[in-house]
Amino acid sequence: MKRFAKIRNNGGFSLVELLVAIIILGLVGTVVAGGVPAAVGAYKKVVEKANAQLLLTTTTNALRNELDTASNISEGDGGTSLSFINSRNYNLKIKSAADGIKVEYVEEGSSDPVSYLLVSEAAASGNLRVVFADVDYDAATGTITITDMKVLNNENKQLASLGTYTINVLR
């Protein structure tokens, strides 16, 4: 009878080699997983900044739409509000408030003002708001100048700003 030769297969990995590979893989995974929160945080900051710029543009467009055909314009509240009659003959007042730029009007037969945000909370991404420091009206030139307009988040951190915004009222 023939004896079968013992076949040895040395092509596999030893237990020590497998443990070393698993440890190295774990270390690489830990380093990669540690970088993910930093990348997510950076992404959120970029998105918030982009939303702030978009909100500032939306606000300036809304202000221009309300004010470019305004009449009987007058400043009020120490330069922080502007009263006027809009193109639909409503008496309106635009003012900077803690929660954003507000438009106020008084309904017929009432003495209590009704107010709403110039740009809705949904358009402001819920956690952003636009405020301004001062508004001036020059009757001689028909120019409304809004200064220090800025977008703030819930922590009052400024994300975007516009130093001076000028609207020429149509006459």
VMD Tcl script that builds the backbone (N, CA, C; Angstrom):
set m [mol new atoms 513]
animate dup $m
set s [atomselect $m all]
$s set {name element resname resid chain x y z} {
  {N N MET 1 A 0.791 -1.164 0.000}
  {CA C MET 1 A 0.000 0.000 0.000}
  {C C MET 1 A 0.847 1.247 0.000}
  {N N LYS 2 A 0.265 2.108 -0.663}
  {CA C LYS 2 A 0.963 3.381 -0.744}
  {C C LYS 2 A 0.566 4.251 0.430}
  {N N ARG 3 A 1.573 4.840 0.907}
  {CA C ARG 3 A 1.275 5.788 1.976}
  {C C ARG 3 A 0.988 7.153 1.372}
  {N N PHE 4 A -0.040 7.750 1.926}
  {CA C PHE 4 A -0.357 9.102 1.451}
  {C C PHE 4 A 0.591 10.092 2.102}
  {N N ALA 5 A 1.103 10.948 1.290}
  {CA C ALA 5 A 2.002 11.973 1.816}
  {C C ALA 5 A 1.173 13.058 2.494}
  {N N LYS 6 A 1.672 13.472 3.611}
  {CA C LYS 6 A 0.973 14.517 4.353}
  {C C LYS 6 A 1.151 15.849 3.618}
  {N N ILE 7 A 0.029 16.443 3.305}
  {CA C ILE 7 A 0.079 17.722 2.590}
  {C C ILE 7 A -0.003 18.842 3.636}
  {N N ARG 8 A 0.951 19.723 3.542}
  {CA C ARG 8 A 0.975 20.862 4.456}
  {C C ARG 8 A 0.632 22.124 3.666}
  {N N ASN 9 A -0.271 22.854 4.195}
  {CA C ASN 9 A -0.651 24.104 3.550}
  {C C ASN 9 A -0.225 25.241 4.469}
  {N N ASN 10 A 0.773 25.975 4.090}
  {CA C ASN 10 A 1.293 27.092 4.888}
  {C C ASN 10 A 0.793 28.438 4.348}
  {N N GLY 11 A -0.265 28.451 3.586}
  {CA C GLY 11 A -0.751 29.677 2.952}
  {C C GLY 11 A -1.656 30.521 3.832}
  {N N GLY 12 A -2.075 30.125 5.001}
  {CA C GLY 12 A -3.000 30.877 5.844}
  {C C GLY 12 A -2.282 31.869 6.748}
  {N N PHE 13 A -3.093 32.616 7.526}
  {CA C PHE 13 A -2.557 33.591 8.467}
  {C C PHE 13 A -2.533 32.981 9.862}
  {N N SER 14 A -1.532 33.387 10.609}
  {CA C SER 14 A -1.488 32.910 11.995}
  {C C SER 14 A -2.412 33.781 12.847}
  {N N LEU 15 A -2.690 33.328 14.032}
  {CA C LEU 15 A -3.575 34.063 14.936}
  {C C LEU 15 A -2.991 35.426 15.286}
  {N N VAL 16 A -1.703 35.514 15.455}
  {CA C VAL 16 A -1.037 36.778 15.791}
  {C C VAL 16 A -1.184 37.771 14.628}
  {N N GLU 17 A -1.010 37.298 13.408}
  {CA C GLU 17 A -1.155 38.185 12.250}
  {C C GLU 17 A -2.582 38.714 12.141}
  {N N LEU 18 A -3.559 37.878 12.383}
  {CA C LEU 18 A -4.957 38.328 12.352}
  {C C LEU 18 A -5.241 39.359 13.435}
  {N N LEU 19 A -4.724 39.147 14.646}
  {CA C LEU 19 A -4.937 40.111 15.737}
  {C C LEU 19 A -4.295 41.457 15.417}
  {N N VAL 20 A -3.109 41.447 14.858}
  {CA C VAL 20 A -2.431 42.695 14.494}
  {C C VAL 20 A -3.238 43.432 13.420}
  {N N ALA 21 A -3.753 42.714 12.431}
  {CA C ALA 21 A -4.560 43.345 11.380}
  {C C ALA 21 A -5.835 43.958 11.953}
  {N N ILE 22 A -6.480 43.252 12.888}
  {CA C ILE 22 A -7.703 43.773 13.509}
  {C C ILE 22 A -7.400 45.016 14.334}
  {N N ILE 23 A -6.317 45.042 15.055}
  {CA C ILE 23 A -5.932 46.215 15.860}
  {C C ILE 23 A -5.648 47.412 14.948}
  {N N ILE 24 A -4.912 47.183 13.869}
  {CA C ILE 24 A -4.616 48.274 12.931}
  {C C ILE 24 A -5.905 48.800 12.306}
  {N N LEU 25 A -6.788 47.894 11.909}
  {CA C LEU 25 A -8.072 48.295 11.335}
  {C C LEU 25 A -8.904 49.095 12.346}
  {N N GLY 26 A -8.880 48.719 13.602}
  {CA C GLY 26 A -9.588 49.454 14.651}
  {C C GLY 26 A -9.035 50.853 14.845}
  {N N LEU 27 A -7.699 50.987 14.807}
  {CA C LEU 27 A -7.074 52.309 14.949}
  {C C LEU 27 A -7.436 53.217 13.771}
  {N N VAL 28 A -7.406 52.688 12.575}
  {CA C VAL 28 A -7.774 53.478 11.401}
  {C C VAL 28 A -9.245 53.891 11.490}
  {N N GLY 29 A -10.107 52.978 11.900}
  {CA C GLY 29 A -11.525 53.290 12.063}
  {C C GLY 29 A -11.759 54.371 13.095}
  {N N THR 30 A -11.010 54.345 14.191}
  {CA C THR 30 A -11.137 55.361 15.236}
  {C C THR 30 A -10.739 56.735 14.711}
  {N N VAL 31 A -9.658 56.803 13.953}
  {CA C VAL 31 A -9.203 58.081 13.395}
  {C C VAL 31 A -10.238 58.626 12.405}
  {N N VAL 32 A -10.754 57.764 11.543}
  {CA C VAL 32 A -11.752 58.200 10.559}
  {C C VAL 32 A -13.035 58.636 11.256}
  {N N ALA 33 A -13.501 57.863 12.237}
  {CA C ALA 33 A -14.735 58.209 12.949}
  {C C ALA 33 A -14.579 59.514 13.723}
  {N N GLY 34 A -13.391 59.825 14.191}
  {CA C GLY 34 A -13.154 61.089 14.896}
  {C C GLY 34 A -13.238 62.290 13.974}
  {N N GLY 35 A -12.944 62.116 12.695}
  {CA C GLY 35 A -13.001 63.220 11.740}
  {C C GLY 35 A -14.396 63.504 11.224}
  {N N VAL 36 A -15.303 62.565 11.331}
  {CA C VAL 36 A -16.666 62.752 10.814}
  {C C VAL 36 A -17.404 63.888 11.534}
  {N N PRO 37 A -17.402 63.953 12.876}
  {CA C PRO 37 A -18.098 65.081 13.524}
  {C C PRO 37 A -17.521 66.442 13.138}
  {N N ALA 38 A -16.209 66.508 12.941}
  {CA C ALA 38 A -15.603 67.776 12.531}
  {C C ALA 38 A -16.083 68.168 11.133}
  {N N ALA 39 A -16.178 67.203 10.248}
  {CA C ALA 39 A -16.660 67.477 8.891}
  {C C ALA 39 A -18.131 67.890 8.910}
  {N N VAL 40 A -18.935 67.247 9.732}
  {CA C VAL 40 A -20.355 67.593 9.845}
  {C C VAL 40 A -20.498 69.010 10.412}
  {N N GLY 41 A -19.693 69.347 11.421}
  {CA C GLY 41 A -19.728 70.694 11.997}
  {C C GLY 41 A -19.351 71.756 10.978}
  {N N ALA 42 A -18.323 71.489 10.193}
  {CA C ALA 42 A -17.911 72.438 9.156}
  {C C ALA 42 A -19.006 72.602 8.105}
  {N N TYR 43 A -19.649 71.503 7.744}
  {CA C TYR 43 A -20.754 71.549 6.773}
  {C C TYR 43 A -21.893 72.405 7.303}
  {N N LYS 44 A -22.256 72.216 8.576}
  {CA C LYS 44 A -23.358 72.987 9.163}
  {C C LYS 44 A -23.045 74.476 9.174}
  {N N LYS 45 A -21.790 74.839 9.454}
  {CA C LYS 45 A -21.405 76.257 9.460}
  {C C LYS 45 A -21.519 76.857 8.065}
  {N N VAL 46 A -21.087 76.116 7.060}
  {CA C VAL 46 A -21.159 76.612 5.684}
  {C C VAL 46 A -22.610 76.790 5.259}
  {N N VAL 47 A -23.454 75.833 5.589}
  {CA C VAL 47 A -24.873 75.916 5.231}
  {C C VAL 47 A -25.537 77.094 5.951}
  {N N GLU 48 A -25.221 77.292 7.240}
  {CA C GLU 48 A -25.807 78.403 7.991}
  {C C GLU 48 A -25.376 79.742 7.404}
  {N N LYS 49 A -24.115 79.851 7.011}
  {CA C LYS 49 A -23.613 81.092 6.409}
  {C C LYS 49 A -24.309 81.354 5.062}
  {N N ALA 50 A -24.483 80.305 4.262}
  {CA C ALA 50 A -25.168 80.459 2.974}
  {C C ALA 50 A -26.627 80.856 3.184}
  {N N ASN 51 A -27.293 80.246 4.163}
  {CA C ASN 51 A -28.675 80.614 4.471}
  {C C ASN 51 A -28.764 82.066 4.935}
  {N N ALA 52 A -27.768 82.519 5.695}
  {CA C ALA 52 A -27.758 83.906 6.161}
  {C C ALA 52 A -27.633 84.871 4.986}
  {N N GLN 53 A -26.763 84.560 4.040}
  {CA C GLN 53 A -26.612 85.424 2.862}
  {C C GLN 53 A -27.904 85.462 2.048}
  {N N LEU 54 A -28.534 84.298 1.900}
  {CA C LEU 54 A -29.792 84.230 1.162}
  {C C LEU 54 A -30.890 85.013 1.881}
  {N N LEU 55 A -30.942 84.920 3.201}
  {CA C LEU 55 A -31.933 85.661 3.985}
  {C C LEU 55 A -31.713 87.164 3.857}
  {N N LEU 56 A -30.462 87.593 3.862}
  {CA C LEU 56 A -30.167 89.021 3.709}
  {C C LEU 56 A -30.637 89.520 2.337}
  {N N THR 57 A -30.400 88.738 1.301}
  {CA C THR 57 A -30.855 89.105 -0.043}
  {C C THR 57 A -32.377 89.133 -0.110}
  {N N THR 58 A -33.024 88.138 0.476}
  {CA C THR 58 A -34.486 88.081 0.497}
  {C C THR 58 A -35.059 89.290 1.234}
  {N N THR 59 A -34.442 89.662 2.339}
  {CA C THR 59 A -34.908 90.806 3.127}
  {C C THR 59 A -34.758 92.113 2.353}
  {N N THR 60 A -33.620 92.307 1.699}
  {CA C THR 60 A -33.435 93.549 0.939}
  {C C THR 60 A -34.446 93.632 -0.210}
  {N N ASN 61 A -34.740 92.487 -0.841}
  {CA C ASN 61 A -35.757 92.489 -1.906}
  {C C ASN 61 A -37.139 92.816 -1.350}
  {N N ALA 62 A -37.480 92.245 -0.200}
  {CA C ALA 62 A -38.789 92.520 0.420}
  {C C ALA 62 A -38.896 93.990 0.821}
  {N N LEU 63 A -37.813 94.548 1.373}
  {CA C LEU 63 A -37.817 95.968 1.745}
  {C C LEU 63 A -38.007 96.848 0.509}
  {N N ARG 64 A -37.278 96.520 -0.552}
  {CA C ARG 64 A -37.407 97.309 -1.781}
  {C C ARG 64 A -38.835 97.211 -2.327}
  {N N ASN 65 A -39.421 96.025 -2.301}
  {CA C ASN 65 A -40.795 95.863 -2.796}
  {C C ASN 65 A -41.783 96.691 -1.992}
  {N N GLU 66 A -41.586 96.777 -0.676}
  {CA C GLU 66 A -42.507 97.557 0.162}
  {C C GLU 66 A -42.271 99.056 0.040}
  {N N LEU 67 A -41.019 99.459 -0.105}
  {CA C LEU 67 A -40.694 100.879 0.034}
  {C C LEU 67 A -40.491 101.650 -1.263}
  {N N ASP 68 A -40.267 100.991 -2.382}
  {CA C ASP 68 A -39.941 101.771 -3.582}
  {C C ASP 68 A -41.127 102.563 -4.128}
  {N N THR 69 A -42.346 102.215 -3.740}
  {CA C THR 69 A -43.519 103.004 -4.170}
  {C C THR 69 A -44.217 103.661 -2.975}
  {N N ALA 70 A -43.516 103.770 -1.860}
  {CA C ALA 70 A -44.111 104.339 -0.648}
  {C C ALA 70 A -44.350 105.841 -0.800}
  {N N SER 71 A -45.340 106.317 -0.037}
  {CA C SER 71 A -45.603 107.757 0.007}
  {C C SER 71 A -45.838 108.142 1.472}
  {N N ASN 72 A -45.869 109.449 1.741}
  {CA C ASN 72 A -46.047 109.966 3.105}
  {C C ASN 72 A -45.107 109.278 4.093}
  {N N ILE 73 A -43.839 109.271 3.747}
  {CA C ILE 73 A -42.825 108.573 4.549}
  {C C ILE 73 A -42.386 109.451 5.706}
  {N N SER 74 A -42.260 108.835 6.885}
  {CA C SER 74 A -41.742 109.558 8.038}
  {C C SER 74 A -40.976 108.588 8.944}
  {N N GLU 75 A -39.941 109.130 9.567}
  {CA C GLU 75 A -39.144 108.336 10.503}
  {C C GLU 75 A -39.813 108.355 11.867}
  {N N GLY 76 A -39.541 107.338 12.659}
  {CA C GLY 76 A -40.093 107.289 14.005}
  {C C GLY 76 A -39.211 106.492 14.940}
  {N N ASP 77 A -39.561 106.526 16.208}
  {CA C ASP 77 A -38.857 105.765 17.250}
  {C C ASP 77 A -37.355 106.002 17.243}
  {N N GLY 78 A -36.949 107.256 17.082}
  {CA C GLY 78 A -35.523 107.582 17.131}
  {C C GLY 78 A -34.720 107.006 15.985}
  {N N GLY 79 A -35.335 106.853 14.828}
  {CA C GLY 79 A -34.613 106.358 13.655}
  {C C GLY 79 A -34.603 104.853 13.515}
  {N N THR 80 A -35.409 104.147 14.315}
  {CA C THR 80 A -35.437 102.687 14.197}
  {C C THR 80 A -36.697 102.183 13.501}
  {N N SER 81 A -37.548 103.102 13.038}
  {CA C SER 81 A -38.735 102.678 12.297}
  {C C SER 81 A -39.058 103.690 11.211}
  {N N LEU 82 A -39.886 103.248 10.288}
  {CA C LEU 82 A -40.275 104.076 9.162}
  {C C LEU 82 A -41.760 103.857 8.909}
  {N N SER 83 A -42.544 104.934 8.925}
  {CA C SER 83 A -43.978 104.844 8.646}
  {C C SER 83 A -44.219 105.347 7.236}
  {N N PHE 84 A -45.184 104.741 6.542}
  {CA C PHE 84 A -45.444 105.116 5.160}
  {C C PHE 84 A -46.785 104.540 4.711}
  {N N ILE 85 A -47.217 104.995 3.547}
  {CA C ILE 85 A -48.396 104.427 2.897}
  {C C ILE 85 A -47.873 103.659 1.688}
  {N N ASN 86 A -48.232 102.388 1.598}
  {CA C ASN 86 A -47.710 101.579 0.497}
  {C C ASN 86 A -48.573 101.732 -0.752}
  {N N SER 87 A -48.223 101.003 -1.803}
  {CA C SER 87 A -48.906 101.143 -3.093}
  {C C SER 87 A -50.369 100.687 -3.037}
  {N N ARG 88 A -50.758 99.919 -2.011}
  {CA C ARG 88 A -52.146 99.466 -1.862}
  {C C ARG 88 A -52.914 100.350 -0.871}
  {N N ASN 89 A -52.334 101.521 -0.538}
  {CA C ASN 89 A -52.922 102.509 0.366}
  {C C ASN 89 A -53.102 102.019 1.802}
  {N N TYR 90 A -52.209 101.177 2.262}
  {CA C TYR 90 A -52.201 100.765 3.671}
  {C C TYR 90 A -51.164 101.591 4.417}
  {N N ASN 91 A -51.535 102.044 5.624}
  {CA C ASN 91 A -50.564 102.719 6.485}
  {C C ASN 91 A -49.733 101.636 7.168}
  {N N LEU 92 A -48.452 101.621 6.871}
  {CA C LEU 92 A -47.554 100.598 7.418}
  {C C LEU 92 A -46.409 101.237 8.171}
  {N N LYS 93 A -45.811 100.432 9.029}
  {CA C LYS 93 A -44.635 100.857 9.779}
  {C C LYS 93 A -43.659 99.686 9.762}
  {N N ILE 94 A -42.438 99.951 9.321}
  {CA C ILE 94 A -41.390 98.928 9.332}
  {C C ILE 94 A -40.430 99.282 10.447}
  {N N LYS 95 A -40.136 98.276 11.293}
  {CA C LYS 95 A -39.225 98.539 12.408}
  {C C LYS 95 A -38.368 97.318 12.687}
  {N N SER 96 A -37.225 97.569 13.289}
  {CA C SER 96 A -36.337 96.487 13.684}
  {C C SER 96 A -36.725 96.040 15.086}
  {N N ALA 97 A -36.968 94.741 15.244}
  {CA C ALA 97 A -37.338 94.180 16.548}
  {C C ALA 97 A -36.361 93.065 16.893}
  {N N ALA 98 A -36.447 92.592 18.119}
  {CA C ALA 98 A -35.519 91.554 18.572}
  {C C ALA 98 A -35.621 90.283 17.739}
  {N N ASP 99 A -36.814 89.975 17.235}
  {CA C ASP 99 A -36.982 88.740 16.475}
  {C C ASP 99 A -36.969 88.955 14.960}
  {N N GLY 100 A -36.603 90.142 14.508}
  {CA C GLY 100 A -36.470 90.418 13.082}
  {C C GLY 100 A -37.138 91.721 12.688}
  {N N ILE 101 A -37.110 92.011 11.403}
  {CA C ILE 101 A -37.746 93.222 10.889}
  {C C ILE 101 A -39.242 92.961 10.786}
  {N N LYS 102 A -40.019 93.835 11.432}
  {CA C LYS 102 A -41.471 93.655 11.484}
  {C C LYS 102 A -42.181 94.747 10.698}
  {N N VAL 103 A -43.331 94.373 10.180}
  {CA C VAL 103 A -44.237 95.315 9.519}
  {C C VAL 103 A -45.476 95.402 10.399}
  {N N GLU 104 A -45.865 96.630 10.746}
  {CA C GLU 104 A -47.057 96.850 11.575}
  {C C GLU 104 A -48.094 97.626 10.791}
  {N N TYR 105 A -49.337 97.329 11.066}
  {CA C TYR 105 A -50.440 98.100 10.510}
  {C C TYR 105 A -51.600 98.035 11.498}
  {N N VAL 106 A -52.519 98.966 11.361}
  {CA C VAL 106 A -53.701 98.993 12.222}
  {C C VAL 106 A -54.903 98.709 11.343}
  {N N GLU 107 A -55.646 97.680 11.716}
  {CA C GLU 107 A -56.833 97.321 10.936}
  {C C GLU 107 A -57.919 98.377 11.141}
  {N N GLU 108 A -58.740 98.531 10.153}
  {CA C GLU 108 A -59.818 99.503 10.217}
  {C C GLU 108 A -60.754 99.168 11.372}
  {N N GLY 109 A -61.089 100.163 12.170}
  {CA C GLY 109 A -61.979 99.976 13.303}
  {C C GLY 109 A -61.286 99.462 14.549}
  {N N SER 110 A -59.958 99.375 14.516}
  {CA C SER 110 A -59.203 98.891 15.673}
  {C C SER 110 A -58.114 99.901 16.009}
  {N N SER 111 A -57.700 99.888 17.265}
  {CA C SER 111 A -56.599 100.767 17.648}
  {C C SER 111 A -55.330 99.967 17.953}
  {N N ASP 112 A -55.449 98.646 17.964}
  {CA C ASP 112 A -54.296 97.799 18.259}
  {C C ASP 112 A -53.542 97.458 16.980}
  {N N PRO 113 A -52.236 97.678 16.989}
  {CA C PRO 113 A -51.467 97.341 15.789}
  {C C PRO 113 A -51.321 95.822 15.621}
  {N N VAL 114 A -51.330 95.398 14.376}
  {CA C VAL 114 A -51.079 94.001 14.012}
  {C C VAL 114 A -49.700 93.978 13.374}
  {N N SER 115 A -48.883 93.002 13.732}
  {CA C SER 115 A -47.539 92.961 13.152}
  {C C SER 115 A -47.225 91.568 12.635}
  {N N TYR 116 A -46.348 91.546 11.661}
  {CA C TYR 116 A -45.852 90.289 11.110}
  {C C TYR 116 A -44.402 90.507 10.694}
  {N N LEU 117 A -43.661 89.413 10.613}
  {CA C LEU 117 A -42.266 89.506 10.184}
  {C C LEU 117 A -42.209 89.791 8.689}
  {N N LEU 118 A -41.322 90.683 8.292}
  {CA C LEU 118 A -41.155 91.004 6.878}
  {C C LEU 118 A -40.783 89.749 6.093}
  {N N VAL 119 A -39.902 88.945 6.660}
  {CA C VAL 119 A -39.514 87.663 6.070}
  {C C VAL 119 A -39.921 86.598 7.067}
  {N N SER 120 A -40.707 85.632 6.643}
  {CA C SER 120 A -41.264 84.629 7.558}
  {C C SER 120 A -40.178 83.799 8.233}
  {N N GLU 121 A -40.543 83.200 9.369}
  {CA C GLU 121 A -39.595 82.339 10.076}
  {C C GLU 121 A -39.183 81.158 9.218}
  {N N ALA 122 A -40.086 80.651 8.410}
  {CA C ALA 122 A -39.745 79.531 7.538}
  {C C ALA 122 A -38.682 79.951 6.523}
  {N N ALA 123 A -38.834 81.146 5.964}
  {CA C ALA 123 A -37.835 81.641 5.015}
  {C C ALA 123 A -36.526 81.947 5.716}
  {N N ALA 124 A -36.596 82.240 6.995}
  {CA C ALA 124 A -35.399 82.555 7.768}
  {C C ALA 124 A -34.760 81.305 8.379}
  {N N SER 125 A -35.168 80.138 7.923}
  {CA C SER 125 A -34.631 78.854 8.405}
  {C C SER 125 A -34.883 78.647 9.887}
  {N N GLY 126 A -35.831 79.370 10.448}
  {CA C GLY 126 A -36.223 79.151 11.838}
  {C C GLY 126 A -35.296 79.721 12.886}
  {N N ASN 127 A -33.992 79.726 12.660}
  {CA C ASN 127 A -33.074 80.176 13.699}
  {C C ASN 127 A -32.295 81.429 13.303}
  {N N LEU 128 A -32.671 82.074 12.219}
  {CA C LEU 128 A -31.995 83.291 11.783}
  {C C LEU 128 A -32.982 84.448 11.761}
  {N N ARG 129 A -32.461 85.654 11.958}
  {CA C ARG 129 A -33.297 86.847 11.891}
  {C C ARG 129 A -32.457 88.019 11.392}
  {N N VAL 130 A -33.123 88.978 10.786}
  {CA C VAL 130 A -32.456 90.170 10.261}
  {C C VAL 130 A -32.885 91.364 11.100}
  {N N VAL 131 A -31.923 92.178 11.491}
  {CA C VAL 131 A -32.190 93.401 12.244}
  {C C VAL 131 A -31.396 94.535 11.602}
  {N N PHE 132 A -31.782 95.766 11.915}
  {CA C PHE 132 A -31.003 96.919 11.468}
  {C C PHE 132 A -30.890 97.908 12.609}
  {N N ALA 133 A -29.899 98.786 12.513}
  {CA C ALA 133 A -29.639 99.747 13.592}
  {C C ALA 133 A -30.385 101.055 13.382}
  {N N ASP 134 A -30.487 101.515 12.137}
  {CA C ASP 134 A -31.028 102.847 11.903}
  {C C ASP 134 A -31.636 102.922 10.507}
  {N N VAL 135 A -32.662 103.757 10.364}
  {CA C VAL 135 A -33.253 104.033 9.062}
  {C C VAL 135 A -33.443 105.542 8.943}
  {N N ASP 136 A -33.038 106.090 7.810}
  {CA C ASP 136 A -33.152 107.530 7.561}
  {C C ASP 136 A -33.882 107.751 6.245}
  {N N TYR 137 A -34.693 108.829 6.223}
  {CA C TYR 137 A -35.373 109.207 4.997}
  {C C TYR 137 A -34.995 110.631 4.652}
  {N N ASP 138 A -34.490 110.810 3.442}
  {CA C ASP 138 A -34.146 112.143 2.938}
  {C C ASP 138 A -35.225 112.536 1.934}
  {N N ALA 139 A -36.129 113.419 2.365}
  {CA C ALA 139 A -37.266 113.819 1.527}
  {C C ALA 139 A -36.813 114.566 0.280}
  {N N ALA 140 A -35.696 115.284 0.371}
  {CA C ALA 140 A -35.227 116.071 -0.770}
  {C C ALA 140 A -34.810 115.171 -1.934}
  {N N THR 141 A -34.179 114.052 -1.629}
  {CA C THR 141 A -33.715 113.150 -2.693}
  {C C THR 141 A -34.616 111.930 -2.863}
  {N N GLY 142 A -35.549 111.723 -1.937}
  {CA C GLY 142 A -36.420 110.556 -1.991}
  {C C GLY 142 A -35.671 109.263 -1.704}
  {N N THR 143 A -34.694 109.342 -0.813}
  {CA C THR 143 A -33.826 108.195 -0.531}
  {C C THR 143 A -34.043 107.684 0.883}
  {N N ILE 144 A -34.252 106.385 0.996}
  {CA C ILE 144 A -34.319 105.719 2.298}
  {C C ILE 144 A -33.004 104.968 2.477}
  {N N THR 145 A -32.342 105.212 3.604}
  {CA C THR 145 A -31.068 104.549 3.878}
  {C C THR 145 A -31.195 103.735 5.158}
  {N N ILE 146 A -30.941 102.459 5.048}
  {CA C ILE 146 A -30.963 101.556 6.205}
  {C C ILE 146 A -29.522 101.177 6.504}
  {N N THR 147 A -29.105 101.394 7.758}
  {CA C THR 147 A -27.712 101.127 8.106}
  {C C THR 147 A -27.586 99.965 9.077}
  {N N ASP 148 A -26.444 99.331 8.978}
  {CA C ASP 148 A -26.044 98.229 9.858}
  {C C ASP 148 A -27.086 97.103 9.881}
  {N N MET 149 A -27.455 96.640 8.698}
  {CA C MET 149 A -28.378 95.505 8.598}
  {C C MET 149 A -27.550 94.234 8.754}
  {N N LYS 150 A -27.992 93.336 9.639}
  {CA C LYS 150 A -27.224 92.103 9.847}
  {C C LYS 150 A -28.127 90.920 10.128}
  {N N VAL 151 A -27.612 89.744 9.829}
  {CA C VAL 151 A -28.303 88.487 10.086}
  {C C VAL 151 A -27.674 87.873 11.326}
  {N N LEU 152 A -28.529 87.557 12.314}
  {CA C LEU 152 A -28.070 86.956 13.568}
  {C C LEU 152 A -28.702 85.582 13.729}
  {N N ASN 153 A -27.974 84.697 14.419}
  {CA C ASN 153 A -28.573 83.390 14.741}
  {C C ASN 153 A -29.091 83.428 16.174}
  {N N ASN 154 A -29.542 82.292 16.685}
  {CA C ASN 154 A -30.130 82.252 18.032}
  {C C ASN 154 A -29.147 82.634 19.132}
  {N N GLU 155 A -27.853 82.467 18.871}
  {CA C GLU 155 A -26.833 82.851 19.864}
  {C C GLU 155 A -26.376 84.296 19.672}
  {N N ASN 156 A -27.095 85.065 18.852}
  {CA C ASN 156 A -26.762 86.457 18.516}
  {C C ASN 156 A -25.416 86.591 17.816}
  {N N LYS 157 A -24.983 85.545 17.158}
  {CA C LYS 157 A -23.752 85.593 16.378}
  {C C LYS 157 A -24.091 86.153 15.000}
  {N N GLN 158 A -23.326 87.149 14.565}
  {CA C GLN 158 A -23.556 87.759 13.262}
  {C C GLN 158 A -23.008 86.845 12.167}
  {N N LEU 159 A -23.864 86.499 11.210}
  {CA C LEU 159 A -23.464 85.599 10.136}
  {C C LEU 159 A -23.302 86.307 8.799}
  {N N ALA 160 A -24.002 87.408 8.617}
  {CA C ALA 160 A -23.902 88.200 7.390}
  {C C ALA 160 A -24.291 89.628 7.730}
  {N N SER 161 A -23.788 90.574 6.954}
  {CA C SER 161 A -24.130 91.969 7.234}
  {C C SER 161 A -24.085 92.798 5.961}
  {N N LEU 162 A -24.754 93.929 6.038}
  {CA C LEU 162 A -24.785 94.898 4.956}
  {C C LEU 162 A -24.700 96.263 5.628}
  {N N GLY 163 A -23.615 96.962 5.416}
  {CA C GLY 163 A -23.383 98.227 6.100}
  {C C GLY 163 A -24.450 99.267 5.826}
  {N N THR 164 A -24.702 99.539 4.553}
  {CA C THR 164 A -25.688 100.544 4.166}
  {C C THR 164 A -26.497 100.011 2.999}
  {N N TYR 165 A -27.803 100.143 3.105}
  {CA C TYR 165 A -28.698 99.727 2.028}
  {C C TYR 165 A -29.575 100.928 1.691}
  {N N THR 166 A -29.566 101.321 0.428}
  {CA C THR 166 A -30.278 102.528 -0.013}
  {C C THR 166 A -31.383 102.161 -1.004}
  {N N ILE 167 A -32.543 102.766 -0.779}
  {CA C ILE 167 A -33.695 102.574 -1.675}
  {C C ILE 167 A -34.119 103.943 -2.173}
  {N N ASN 168 A -34.190 104.090 -3.485}
  {CA C ASN 168 A -34.699 105.330 -4.072}
  {C C ASN 168 A -36.189 105.158 -4.310}
  {N N VAL 169 A -36.964 105.984 -3.607}
  {CA C VAL 169 A -38.418 105.884 -3.694}
  {C C VAL 169 A -38.874 106.468 -5.020}
  {N N LEU 170 A -39.743 105.726 -5.722}
  {CA C LEU 170 A -40.292 106.221 -6.993}
  {C C LEU 170 A -41.258 107.351 -6.715}
  {N N ARG 171 A -41.205 108.375 -7.513}
  {CA C ARG 171 A -42.088 109.529 -7.301}
  {C C ARG 171 A -43.061 109.665 -8.429}
}
mol reanalyze $m
mol bondsrecalc $m
mol representation Tube
mol addrep $m
